[in-house]
Amino acid sequence: MKVAGIVAEYNPFHTGHAFQIEQTRLRLGEECAVVAVMSGNWVQQADCAIADKWTRARLALMGGADLVLELPTVWACSSAESFARGAINILDACGVVDALSFGSECGDIEGLNRVAQCLDGPEYENRVRALVNDGATFAACRQQAVEELLGVELGGLLSRPNNNLGVEYIRALNDLNSGIEPMTVLRKGAAHNSTGQTARFVSATQIRMELAEGNWDAAQPYLPEGGRALLEGHTVAQTGLVHVERAILARLRTMTAQDWERLPDCGLTEGLPNRLERAGKTCISVDDFFEQVKTKRYTRARLNRLVLWAWLGLTAADVPYAPPYIRVLGFNERGREVLRQMKARASLPILTKPAHARVLDETGRKLFELEARCTDLYDLCFETIPAPGREWNTDPVILL
């Protein structure tokens, strides 16, 4: 039995994700098992997921995945490079994954491979360093450097978000010298983060907007069968961070420059921590904070992640070199068979129950405890707040 790995947020799982799984099985065989590494309760856009990770794992199993593993918050809410490396480390540690399947706007695995090789070459390092010194964003400098080295067509691949992530997945596989073979599925329909689409495939952003506004009839055609019934009553209302804005603002007002320096990608050499401290002590809202700290060099996405990390109480020191365990969020019958194989071949401990975290080494226990705190804070984003401690008392979803 072939095993394909997929990295996803499934926020929420929709017809586009089902299409990717379908296309993966067309290439690798109908019996191919699909193992998804999914972001937990916090996602890369520095926002709370539309529904908790167990609900979203069940939705993914209903839509075609066989085994859902968790990408911990410290990687899920980070840059594309860190996000990819955390997820690929988990898939590689499973010991059973044959292929990595990811969606891309170009559908050109050879082109993405060439860009990945370029980014890890010395010529790129020298060129991007010179460009960054001119004050542009890192993303813009990165793309320009690759365009100069490989040409506009290949460099331009980095202008699209899924291509960009695909390149980072390939780089992570290469760094690990992994035997997992990358493959890409051409993305169909709506673009990432787009809205207002009426095609067969719409973006998760569009679906979240419909759910937030209570337009269940509009969202239902894009969810797996039974998805609406599962999600109703389990989603955050509107923008979940609205419910915790004052708590975030309180954290911003007490942060010093030294506190900001402890966060990853904090812009220390450019003096960003001092700017962040000043804004935190004078802003009257989170939006006002962003207005005060924005610059051409720092994207809103990067600043969003800094603020979320600050509120969650995470620091760069909290990020292990690599994931110290494999956390199971859900599985079906085929996924159970994959788990059996993993128990004999995985290079990391496999957590199929929360209690298993108590026997991890210090690094693993600390990360799990941080995840438990992140879940308790996530639950504040609901109108009706669940009792704390769900991380310790919620077992994986089993769909047989």
C-alpha positions in Angstrom: 0.0 0.0 0.0 1.4 3.4 -1.1 1.2 6.2 1.5 1.0 9.9 0.5 1.6 12.7 2.8 -0.3 16.1 2.6 0.4 19.3 4.5 -2.7 21.3 5.1 -4.7 23.6 7.4 -8.1 22.3 6.3 -9.7 25.5 7.6 -12.1 24.0 6.7 -11.8 20.9 4.5 -13.6 21.6 1.2 -14.0 20.3 -2.4 -10.6 21.6 -3.5 -8.9 19.5 -0.8 -11.0 16.5 -1.9 -9.9 17.1 -5.5 -6.2 17.0 -4.4 -6.8 13.7 -2.6 -8.6 12.3 -5.6 -5.8 13.3 -8.0 -3.2 11.9 -5.7 -4.9 8.5 -5.7 -5.3 8.6 -9.4 -1.5 8.8 -9.7 -0.5 6.4 -6.8 -3.4 4.0 -6.9 -6.9 3.8 -5.4 -5.7 2.0 -2.3 -3.2 4.8 -1.5 -3.5 5.9 2.1 -3.5 9.6 2.7 -1.7 11.0 5.8 -2.4 14.7 6.5 -0.3 16.8 8.7 -2.8 19.5 9.7 -2.4 22.8 11.6 -3.9 22.7 15.1 -6.2 25.4 16.5 -4.0 28.3 15.3 -3.2 28.8 11.6 -0.5 30.5 9.6 -2.5 33.7 9.0 -2.1 34.2 12.8 -5.8 33.6 13.3 -7.9 31.1 15.2 -9.1 28.2 13.0 -12.8 28.2 12.0 -13.3 25.1 14.1 -11.2 23.2 16.6 -8.7 20.7 15.4 -10.7 17.6 16.3 -13.8 18.8 14.4 -11.6 19.7 11.4 -9.8 16.3 11.6 -13.2 14.6 11.5 -14.2 16.7 8.5 -10.9 15.7 6.7 -11.6 12.0 7.3 -15.1 12.4 6.0 -13.6 14.0 2.9 -11.0 11.3 2.0 -8.0 11.6 4.4 -7.1 8.4 6.3 -4.9 9.6 9.1 -4.7 13.2 10.5 -1.6 14.3 12.5 -1.1 17.6 14.2 1.4 20.3 13.2 2.0 22.1 16.6 1.3 25.8 16.9 5.0 26.8 17.0 5.3 25.6 13.4 1.7 26.2 12.2 1.9 29.9 13.0 5.3 30.7 11.5 6.9 31.6 8.2 6.4 29.4 5.1 9.9 28.0 5.6 9.4 27.0 9.2 5.8 25.8 8.6 7.1 23.5 5.8 10.0 22.2 7.8 7.9 21.3 10.8 5.4 19.4 8.7 7.9 17.6 6.6 9.9 16.5 9.6 6.7 14.9 11.0 5.9 13.1 7.7 9.5 11.9 7.3 9.5 10.7 11.0 6.5 8.5 10.3 8.7 6.1 8.4 6.0 5.0 6.0 5.3 7.9 3.6 6.3 7.3 0.0 5.2 10.6 -1.6 4.4 14.2 -0.7 1.4 15.6 -2.6 0.9 19.4 -2.6 -1.2 21.8 -4.7 0.4 24.5 -6.8 -0.6 27.2 -9.2 1.9 26.0 -11.8 1.7 22.2 -11.6 5.3 22.0 -12.6 7.3 19.8 -10.2 10.6 20.2 -12.2 10.3 24.0 -12.1 9.7 24.0 -8.4 12.6 21.6 -7.9 14.9 24.0 -9.8 13.8 27.0 -7.7 14.3 25.0 -4.5 17.9 24.1 -5.5 18.6 27.7 -6.4 17.4 28.9 -2.9 19.9 26.6 -1.3 22.8 27.7 -3.5 25.6 30.1 -2.6 24.9 32.5 -5.5 21.4 33.1 -4.2 22.6 33.8 -0.6 25.0 36.5 -1.9 22.4 38.1 -4.2 19.5 38.2 -1.7 21.7 39.7 1.0 22.6 42.6 -1.3 19.0 43.2 -2.3 17.7 43.1 1.3 20.1 45.9 2.3 18.2 48.1 -0.1 15.2 48.0 2.2 12.6 45.9 0.3 10.6 43.1 1.8 12.4 39.8 2.1 9.8 38.1 -0.2 10.4 40.6 -2.9 14.2 40.3 -2.7 13.9 36.5 -2.7 11.9 36.5 -5.9 14.1 39.1 -7.6 17.3 37.1 -6.7 15.8 33.9 -8.2 14.7 35.8 -11.3 18.2 37.1 -11.8 19.7 33.6 -11.4 17.1 31.4 -13.2 15.0 33.8 -15.3 11.8 35.7 -14.9 9.6 32.6 -15.5 11.0 30.4 -12.8 11.5 33.3 -10.4 7.9 34.3 -10.9 6.8 31.0 -9.5 7.5 32.5 -6.0 4.9 35.1 -6.5 2.1 32.6 -5.9 1.5 31.3 -2.4 1.1 27.6 -3.1 4.1 27.5 -5.4 6.0 29.1 -2.7 5.0 26.6 -0.1 5.7 23.8 -2.5 9.3 25.0 -2.9 9.7 25.1 0.8 8.4 21.5 1.1 11.0 20.4 -1.5 13.8 22.3 0.3 12.8 20.6 3.6 12.8 17.1 2.0 16.2 17.8 0.5 17.6 19.1 3.8 16.5 15.8 5.5 17.8 13.7 2.6 14.3 12.2 2.7 13.2 9.3 0.6 9.8 10.9 0.2 9.1 11.8 -3.4 7.5 15.2 -4.0 4.5 15.5 -6.5 2.3 18.4 -7.3 -1.4 18.7 -8.2 -2.4 21.7 -10.4 -4.6 23.9 -8.3 -8.1 24.4 -9.8 -10.7 27.1 -9.4 -10.4 29.9 -6.9 -7.1 31.3 -5.9 -5.8 31.1 -2.3 -7.5 33.6 -0.1 -9.8 34.8 -2.9 -13.5 35.7 -2.4 -16.6 36.1 -4.4 -16.1 32.9 -6.5 -18.9 30.8 -7.7 -16.9 28.0 -9.4 -16.8 24.3 -8.5 -14.0 25.1 -6.2 -13.9 28.1 -3.9 -11.2 29.2 -1.4 -11.3 28.3 2.3 -11.4 32.1 2.9 -14.6 32.3 1.0 -16.1 29.4 2.9 -15.1 31.0 6.3 -16.7 34.2 5.3 -20.0 32.4 4.5 -19.9 30.5 7.7 -19.0 33.6 9.8 -22.1 35.4 8.3 -24.3 32.4 8.8 -24.7 31.7 5.1 -24.7 27.9 5.5 -26.6 27.2 2.3 -23.9 29.0 0.3 -21.1 27.1 2.0 -22.7 23.6 2.1 -22.0 22.6 -1.5 -18.2 23.0 -0.9 -18.1 20.9 2.3 -18.0 17.0 2.5 -21.3 15.3 2.8 -22.4 15.8 6.4 -20.0 18.7 6.9 -22.6 21.3 7.6 -24.2 19.2 10.4 -20.8 18.7 11.9 -19.7 22.3 11.8 -23.0 23.9 12.9 -22.5 24.9 16.5 -18.8 24.2 16.5 -17.4 27.2 14.6 -16.0 30.4 16.0 -18.4 33.3 15.6 -17.4 35.9 13.0 -13.7 36.7 13.5 -12.9 34.8 16.7 -10.1 37.2 17.7 -12.7 39.9 18.2 -13.6 38.1 21.5 -10.0 38.3 22.8 -9.0 41.7 21.4 -8.8 43.4 24.8 -6.8 40.5 26.2 -4.4 40.9 23.2 -4.3 44.7 23.8 -3.5 44.2 27.4 -0.5 42.0 26.4 0.7 44.6 23.9 0.7 47.3 26.5 2.9 45.3 28.9 5.4 44.1 26.3 8.9 45.7 26.5 11.4 45.7 23.6 13.2 42.9 25.4 10.0 40.9 25.4 9.7 41.4 21.6 13.3 40.4 21.1 12.5 36.9 22.4 10.1 36.3 19.6 11.2 34.6 16.3 11.8 36.9 13.3 11.5 40.0 15.5 13.5 42.3 13.4 16.1 43.0 16.1 18.8 44.3 13.7 16.4 46.8 12.2 15.2 48.1 15.6 11.7 46.7 15.3 11.3 45.7 18.9 11.6 49.3 20.1 9.0 50.4 17.6 6.7 47.6 18.8 7.1 48.6 22.4 6.3 52.2 21.6 3.2 51.2 19.6 2.0 48.9 22.4 2.1 51.6 25.0 0.2 54.2 22.9 -2.3 52.2 20.7 -6.0 52.2 21.5 -6.8 49.1 19.5 -5.0 46.2 17.8 -5.7 47.8 14.4 -4.1 51.1 15.7 -1.1 49.1 16.8 -0.6 47.7 13.3 -1.0 51.2 11.8 1.8 52.5 14.0 4.3 49.7 13.4 3.8 49.0 9.7 6.7 49.7 7.3 7.5 48.7 3.7 9.9 46.0 5.0 7.6 44.2 7.4 4.5 42.5 5.9 1.2 42.5 7.8 1.4 38.7 7.9 4.7 38.9 9.7 3.5 41.4 12.2 0.3 39.4 12.8 2.4 36.4 13.7 4.5 38.4 16.1 1.4 39.7 17.9 -0.2 36.2 18.1 3.1 34.8 19.5 3.2 37.5 22.1 -0.4 36.9 23.2 0.1 33.1 23.3 3.2 33.6 25.4 5.5 31.8 23.0 9.1 32.7 22.3 11.8 31.6 19.9 13.3 29.5 22.7 10.1 27.4 22.8 10.6 26.1 19.3 12.5 22.7 19.3 15.0 22.1 16.5 12.4 19.6 15.1 9.1 18.1 16.3 9.7 15.8 19.2 6.6 13.6 18.7 3.8 12.6 16.3 0.4 13.6 17.6 -2.6 11.7 16.1 -5.8 13.7 15.8 -7.9 11.1 13.9 -8.0 8.1 11.7 -10.2 5.6 9.8 -9.7 1.9 9.1 -7.1 2.5 6.5 -5.4 5.0 8.8 -5.4 2.5 11.6 -3.3 0.2 9.3 -0.9 3.0 8.6 -0.6 3.5 12.3 0.3 -0.1 12.8 3.1 0.3 10.3 4.3 3.5 11.9 4.6 1.9 15.3 7.3 -0.4 13.9 9.0 2.2 11.7 8.5 5.7 13.1 11.5 7.6 14.5 9.5 9.6 17.0 7.0 8.7 19.8 3.4 8.4 18.5 0.8 10.0 20.7 -2.6 8.3 20.2 -3.9 9.4 23.6 -3.1 12.6 25.6 -1.8 10.6 28.5 1.1 9.4 26.3 2.5 13.0 26.5 3.3 12.4 30.2 6.0 9.9 29.4 7.7 12.0 26.7 11.2 13.5 27.3 11.5 17.0 28.6 11.4 18.7 25.2 8.3 16.7 24.2 6.4 17.4 27.5 7.2 21.1 27.4 5.9 21.4 23.8 2.7 19.5 24.6 2.1 21.7 27.7 2.6 24.8 25.5 0.0 23.3 23.0 -2.4 22.8 25.9 -2.1 26.5 26.8 -2.6 27.5 23.2 -5.8 25.4 23.1 -7.1 27.0 26.3 -6.5 30.4 24.8 -8.1 29.3 21.5 -11.2 28.3 23.4 -11.7 32.0 24.5 -12.5 32.8 20.8 -15.9 31.0 21.1 -19.0 32.9 22.2 -19.6 30.0 24.6 -16.3 29.1 26.2 -15.5 25.4 26.7 -14.1 24.2 29.9 -10.2 24.4 29.9 -8.1 21.3 29.6 -9.4 19.9 26.4 -5.9 19.1 25.2 -5.6 16.6 28.1 -9.0 15.0 27.9 -9.8 14.7 24.1 -9.0 11.5 22.3 -8.4 11.2 18.6 -11.4 11.0 16.3 -12.0 7.5 15.0 -14.1 7.1 11.9 -14.7 3.5 11.0 
